[in-house]
Each structure stands twice: as C-alpha cells, then as structure tokens.
Amino acid sequence: MLLASRERFELAVNKVTIVADYLRHSRLAGYSLAFGLSSGAFLIEWIFDSVLRTAPFLSFFPAIALSALLGGWRPGLFSAVILALLGWYLIIPPKYSFAVATLQDGVLLFFYCFASGLTLLIVILLDRMRSQASAAHHRAEIIAAELAKREAELKISQDRLRAATDAAALGIFEWQIKADAARWENLWMYKIFGIDKSETPVNLSEFKKEYVHPDDAAGFEANFAQAAKTRRLLHTVCRIRRRPDGAERWIEIQGCYDYNCAGEAERLNGVIRDISGEDISQSGLLAMKRRAYELSLAAGNTVEVPLGDRSRPTAAMGLCVQRAAVAPFVRDIEQEAIRLIPGENEAIRQDNAGAF
C-alpha cells in the first residue's frame, strides 16, 4: 500500500515537473498561467470579501506561490504586482482609489508586499534546490551509465584475458615485494605449483626457499634483482620442485614491476608458464636471440642467431654473421644464456672456445 502511494506521488511529481518545464520554456504560457491564477484569486477575494475582511489578501498568496513555482519568479512577481494593484484599488477603502485612508491600511499594504516578497524568495530557493537536485540526478544517471559501460567492457576484457590465459596455460600472479605477500589470479598457479586452491598462495621468499631448484636459485635471484634495478621486464627460466611429490618442473616467468615514489620496486605483476613438456633449449634460445638482436642494434650490426641443434641450450652460441663486429656482445649473450639456462656454463664455454 505504501509502495503504491509512493509510486503515485512520484508520478504526480514527474507530471508537475514536466508542466513546469514547459511553462518556463514558454514565456507566454507562464504569464498566462500567472494571469489566470491571479484572476481566480481576486474573484475569490472579491466574492467572499465580507468573510475575508478580517484577513484580506489571504487568497492572493497561493496564486503568487503557484505562479512562481510553475512559471518561474518573473510570472510570480507579475502575479504579485497585479494582485497588489487590484486589491489596493478595489478592496482597500476608499474603493476605486489608490489613496491610503488610515495607518492600518498602510500597514496592511506593507505586510502584503513583505509577505509576497518572502513567498517569492522561498519559492526561488526551493526552485533552485530542485534544479540542483535535478542536475545532480542527471549527472548521477550519466555516471551510472558510464560505470555500467565500463563494467561491461571490463568484464569482456577479463573474459578475453581468462580465455587467453587458459588457452596458454598461464598462471597470473602478483608478488608484493616489501610485504612479502602474494595474490594469485587464476587456478593455473595452483596447478603449476601443485597445491590446493584452499591453500595460501606462495609468496616470494617461500618460492625462493622451498620451490626454486638449488642449482637455479642464484640465476633466478640475479635476474630478479637486475630487472628491478634496470626497470626492465623480468624474463627468466628456472626449475622448481613441485608439491606434493617434489617433481622437478621447468617454468618460465615474465613480469613487470611497480615502483613507489622513492623509486623502489614495490610489487611484481606477471605470468608463469609450465614449459616442462616443451623443448627447454628452444625457450632459452629464443630469449637469447631476442637479446642478441637488441645488442646488435646497439652495435649497428645485424646478428643472426640460428637455433641449430636443439638437443642442448649451447647451440644458441653458433653465431654465423659478422662475428668480428659483434664479438664484444657475444659475451653478454653468453651471460644471458647462463642466467636463462642454469647449469650450462661449461658447455657454453666449450662450444664457443676459439670462436673469436
């Protein structure tokens, strides 16, 4: 019952608002309304003069208020002036004259002017509040529509990202470095590390201590620190001991750092991929090939790093073009290989012995 009454009230308010907007935009309609209301109020005062003699002009104020509320302050002022002149000339003695016979009549006219002005002021303030509320409501609707649009776009983007990460079997993570906390964004992280989704995500210190293979720990730490220091993307390959069976798995980690105002790395956002079923050497070779190309750009030379024999990571060092020009940079590539594929140091040195 209350809900139905509220809906009827809101419907009536909306209709009045529509009528008021029309009257305000049409000057002729607004002044016509004020004239009609003023005429009706004066007729009531004229007909019931004997009854309303103790409270003259009482019927004028509703007409003034409605004229100002529906048509604006100008039609309201127009109504107040018309009624003042009619009341002064036709109601206040001596009738048919603008003379003021007694002090009481002067006080009555002053009270009418004061009350009319106060009525107009109250209506103007209420109208301004209504306009501000209407503008705020309109802005809120625009903001709500924009938020709904962005939420829909965000959901589409998240669905695409989820589909892409699921197709590539990528685990998405966030490592908060200073707080030493972790947040995992999808189930692939739990599958890669072999833990139940009800368990707490592995933080960075736990990852280094309990998961990274001892032979790869130094290389991972060096890559991690170097990427944070140089503000470059982190890309590294290492082995982990998967829980709960302790199986050895190869994983590839890529991520980027967020920095605080002091320029310190605050968190690492990235992805992890289990590449145990792939050709590990190819993964390392591609990274080194990318590194060799970057180094060649610095030297002003073109370098080709063939994949060659993929049976072991050291095949990447078979540089075949412009060896003399890029000899200083090959040593950098060797270091990149050592970091990416731990345990191949000696094989790299043997493959490249005497090459330059």
C-alpha positions in Angstrom: 0.0 0.0 0.0 2.7 2.4 1.0 4.7 1.5 -2.1 1.7 2.1 -4.4 1.1 5.5 -2.7 4.8 6.4 -3.2 4.7 5.5 -6.8 1.6 7.6 -7.4 3.2 10.5 -5.6 6.4 10.2 -7.7 4.3 10.0 -10.9 2.4 13.2 -9.9 5.7 15.0 -9.1 7.0 14.0 -12.5 3.9 15.3 -14.3 4.1 18.6 -12.4 7.8 18.9 -13.3 7.0 18.3 -17.0 4.3 21.0 -16.9 6.7 23.4 -15.0 9.4 22.9 -17.6 7.0 23.6 -20.4 5.7 26.8 -18.7 9.3 28.0 -18.0 10.4 27.5 -21.6 7.2 29.2 -23.0 7.1 32.8 -21.7 3.6 33.4 -22.9 2.3 30.2 -21.2 4.0 31.2 -17.9 2.5 34.7 -17.9 -0.9 33.4 -19.0 -0.9 31.0 -16.1 0.0 33.8 -13.7 -2.7 36.0 -15.0 -5.3 33.2 -14.7 -4.3 32.3 -11.2 -4.3 36.0 -10.2 -7.7 36.5 -11.7 -9.1 33.5 -9.8 -7.6 34.6 -6.5 -9.0 38.1 -6.9 -12.5 36.8 -7.7 -12.4 34.6 -4.6 -11.3 37.7 -2.5 -14.0 39.9 -4.2 -16.8 37.4 -3.7 -16.0 36.5 -0.2 -15.0 40.0 0.9 -17.3 40.0 3.8 -15.9 36.7 5.1 -12.3 37.5 4.5 -12.4 41.1 5.7 -10.5 40.2 8.8 -7.8 38.6 6.7 -7.6 40.5 3.4 -5.4 39.3 0.6 -5.3 35.8 2.1 -6.3 34.1 -1.2 -3.6 36.0 -3.1 -0.5 34.2 -1.7 -1.3 30.7 -3.1 -1.7 32.3 -6.5 1.6 34.1 -6.2 3.4 30.9 -5.0 1.9 28.7 -7.8 2.8 31.3 -10.4 6.4 31.4 -9.3 6.7 27.7 -8.7 5.3 26.6 -12.1 6.2 29.6 -14.3 9.3 31.0 -12.6 10.0 34.0 -10.5 9.1 36.5 -13.2 5.5 35.3 -13.6 5.3 35.1 -9.8 6.3 38.8 -9.5 3.8 39.6 -12.2 1.1 37.9 -10.2 2.1 39.8 -7.0 2.1 43.2 -8.7 -1.3 42.6 -10.4 -3.0 41.4 -7.2 -1.5 44.3 -5.2 -2.9 46.9 -7.6 -6.3 45.2 -7.8 -6.5 44.8 -4.0 -5.4 48.3 -3.3 -7.8 49.8 -5.9 -10.9 47.6 -5.4 -10.7 46.1 -1.9 -9.0 48.5 0.5 -11.1 51.6 1.4 -11.7 54.0 -0.1 -12.5 51.8 -3.1 -11.7 52.8 -6.6 -8.8 54.8 -5.4 -5.2 54.4 -4.6 -5.4 56.6 -1.6 -4.4 55.3 1.8 -7.0 56.4 4.3 -5.7 55.0 7.5 -2.4 53.9 9.0 -3.9 50.4 9.3 -4.4 50.3 5.6 -0.8 51.3 5.0 0.4 48.6 7.4 -1.8 46.1 5.5 -0.2 47.0 2.2 3.3 46.9 3.7 2.5 43.4 5.1 1.2 42.3 1.8 4.4 43.5 0.0 6.6 41.9 2.6 4.7 38.5 2.6 4.6 38.5 -1.2 8.4 39.1 -1.4 9.0 36.4 1.2 6.8 34.0 -0.7 8.7 34.7 -3.9 12.1 34.3 -2.1 11.1 30.9 -0.6 9.8 29.7 -4.0 13.0 30.8 -5.7 15.2 29.0 -3.2 13.1 25.8 -3.5 13.2 26.1 -7.2 17.0 26.4 -7.2 17.3 23.4 -4.9 15.0 21.5 -7.3 17.2 22.5 -10.2 20.4 21.5 -8.4 18.8 18.2 -7.4 17.7 17.6 -11.0 21.1 18.4 -12.3 22.8 16.1 -9.7 20.3 13.3 -10.6 21.1 13.8 -14.3 24.9 13.7 -13.6 24.3 10.6 -11.4 22.5 8.9 -14.3 25.3 9.7 -16.7 27.9 8.5 -14.2 25.9 5.3 -13.6 25.6 4.7 -17.3 29.3 5.3 -17.8 30.1 2.9 -14.9 27.8 0.3 -16.3 29.5 0.6 -19.7 33.0 0.4 -18.3 32.0 -2.6 -16.1 30.7 -4.3 -19.2 33.9 -3.5 -21.1 36.0 -4.7 -18.1 34.0 -7.9 -18.0 34.6 -8.5 -21.7 38.3 -7.7 -21.2 38.5 -10.1 -18.3 36.7 -12.8 -20.2 39.1 -12.4 -23.1 42.1 -12.4 -20.7 40.8 -15.5 -18.9 40.3 -17.3 -22.3 43.8 -16.3 -23.4 45.5 -17.4 -20.2 43.5 -20.7 -20.1 44.4 -21.4 -23.7 48.1 -20.7 -23.0 48.0 -22.4 -19.5 49.4 -19.1 -18.0 49.2 -18.6 -14.2 48.7 -14.9 -13.3 50.3 -13.7 -10.1 51.2 -10.6 -8.0 54.1 -10.6 -5.6 54.2 -7.8 -3.1 57.9 -7.4 -2.5 58.1 -5.4 0.7 55.1 -7.0 2.3 56.3 -10.4 1.1 52.7 -11.4 0.2 51.2 -13.0 -2.9 48.0 -12.9 -4.8 47.1 -15.5 -7.5 44.5 -14.5 -10.1 43.6 -17.9 -11.6 43.7 -21.6 -10.9 46.7 -22.3 -13.2 49.0 -21.0 -10.5 47.8 -23.7 -8.1 48.1 -26.4 -10.9 51.6 -25.3 -11.7 52.8 -25.4 -8.1 50.8 -28.5 -7.3 48.9 -27.1 -4.3 45.2 -27.0 -3.4 43.3 -23.8 -4.2 42.3 -23.6 -0.5 46.0 -23.1 0.5 47.7 -19.7 0.8 49.4 -18.5 -2.4 53.2 -18.9 -2.4 55.0 -15.6 -1.6 58.4 -14.6 -3.0 60.5 -15.7 -0.1 58.8 -19.1 0.1 59.2 -19.5 -3.6 62.9 -18.9 -3.4 63.4 -21.1 -0.4 61.2 -24.1 -1.0 60.4 -24.2 -4.7 63.3 -22.9 -6.8 65.9 -25.7 -7.6 69.1 -25.1 -5.7 71.1 -25.0 -8.9 68.9 -22.3 -10.4 68.5 -20.1 -7.2 71.5 -17.8 -8.0 70.4 -17.3 -11.6 66.9 -16.5 -10.6 68.0 -14.1 -7.9 70.3 -12.3 -10.3 67.6 -12.0 -13.0 65.1 -10.8 -10.4 67.4 -8.1 -9.0 68.7 -7.0 -12.4 65.2 -6.5 -13.8 64.1 -4.5 -10.7 67.3 -2.3 -10.8 67.1 -1.6 -14.6 63.3 -1.2 -14.6 63.0 -3.8 -17.4 60.7 -6.7 -17.9 61.6 -9.7 -15.9 62.1 -12.8 -18.1 63.7 -15.9 -16.6 63.5 -19.7 -16.9 64.2 -22.0 -13.9 63.3 -25.3 -12.3 61.0 -25.8 -9.4 60.3 -28.7 -7.1 56.6 -29.2 -7.4 54.5 -30.1 -4.4 53.5 -32.5 -3.1 55.6 -35.1 -4.9 58.7 -32.9 -5.3 58.6 -33.4 -9.1 61.0 -31.2 -11.0 59.3 -28.8 -13.4 60.6 -26.2 -15.7 58.8 -22.8 -15.6 59.1 -19.6 -17.5 58.4 -16.3 -15.6 57.6 -13.0 -17.2 56.5 -9.9 -15.3 56.9 -6.1 -14.8 57.5 -4.1 -11.6 55.5 -1.4 -10.0 57.6 1.3 -8.2 56.8 3.6 -5.3 57.6 7.3 -5.1 61.1 6.5 -3.9 61.8 4.5 -7.0 61.9 1.2 -5.2 60.3 -1.9 -6.6 57.0 -2.5 -4.7 55.3 -5.3 -6.5 55.8 -7.7 -9.4 52.9 -8.5 -11.7 53.4 -11.3 -14.1 52.7 -14.7 -15.5 54.1 -18.2 -15.1 54.1 -21.0 -17.6 55.0 -24.6 -17.1 57.3 -25.4 -20.1 58.4 -28.9 -18.9 56.8 -30.6 -21.8 58.4 -28.3 -24.3 61.9 -28.1 -25.8 63.6 -26.1 -23.0 66.6 -25.2 -25.1 64.3 -23.6 -27.7 62.7 -21.4 -25.0 66.2 -20.3 -23.8 67.4 -19.8 -27.4 64.5 -17.6 -28.3 65.2 -15.3 -25.3 68.9 -15.2 -26.2 68.1 -14.5 -29.9 66.0 -11.5 -28.8 68.8 -10.3 -26.6 71.3 -10.7 -29.4 69.1 -8.7 -31.7 68.9 -5.9 -29.1 72.7 -5.9 -28.7 73.2 -5.8 -32.5 71.1 -2.7 -32.7 73.4 -1.1 -30.2 76.4 -2.1 -32.3 74.8 -1.0 -35.6 75.1 -4.6 -37.0 72.7 -7.4 -37.9 73.2 -10.6 -36.0 71.7 -13.9 -36.8 71.5 -16.4 -34.0 70.4 -19.8 -35.6 68.7 -22.3 -33.4 70.9 -25.1 -34.8 71.0 -28.3 -32.9 68.2 -28.0 -30.2 69.4 -31.0 -28.2 71.1 -28.6 -25.7 70.9 -24.9 -25.0 74.5 -24.3 -26.0 73.6 -24.5 -29.7 72.5 -20.8 -29.5 76.1 -19.7 -29.5 76.6 -20.7 -33.1 76.7 -17.1 -34.3 77.3 -17.1 -38.1 77.2 -13.5 -39.3 79.7 -10.7 -38.7 81.5 -12.3 -35.8 84.2 -9.8 -35.6 81.8 -6.9 -35.4 79.7 -8.3 -32.6 82.4 -10.2 -30.7 82.1 -7.9 -27.6 78.4 -8.6 -27.4 78.6 -12.3 -27.6 80.0 -12.4 -24.1 76.8 -10.6 -23.0 74.7 -13.3 -24.8 76.7 -16.0 -23.0 75.8 -14.4 -19.7 72.2 -14.3 -20.7 72.3 -18.0 -21.5 73.9 -18.7 -18.2 71.1 -16.9 -16.4 68.3 -18.4 -18.5 69.5 -22.0 -18.6 71.4 -22.7 -15.4 73.9 -25.5 -15.3 75.1 -24.9 -18.9 78.1 -22.7 -18.1 80.8 -25.1 -19.1 79.1 -26.3 -22.2 78.7 -22.8 -23.4 82.3 -22.0 -22.9 83.4 -25.2 -24.7 81.1 -24.5 -27.7 82.5 -21.0 -28.1 86.1 -21.7 -27.3 88.2 -20.2 -30.0 85.3 -18.8 -31.9 86.6 -15.3 -31.8 
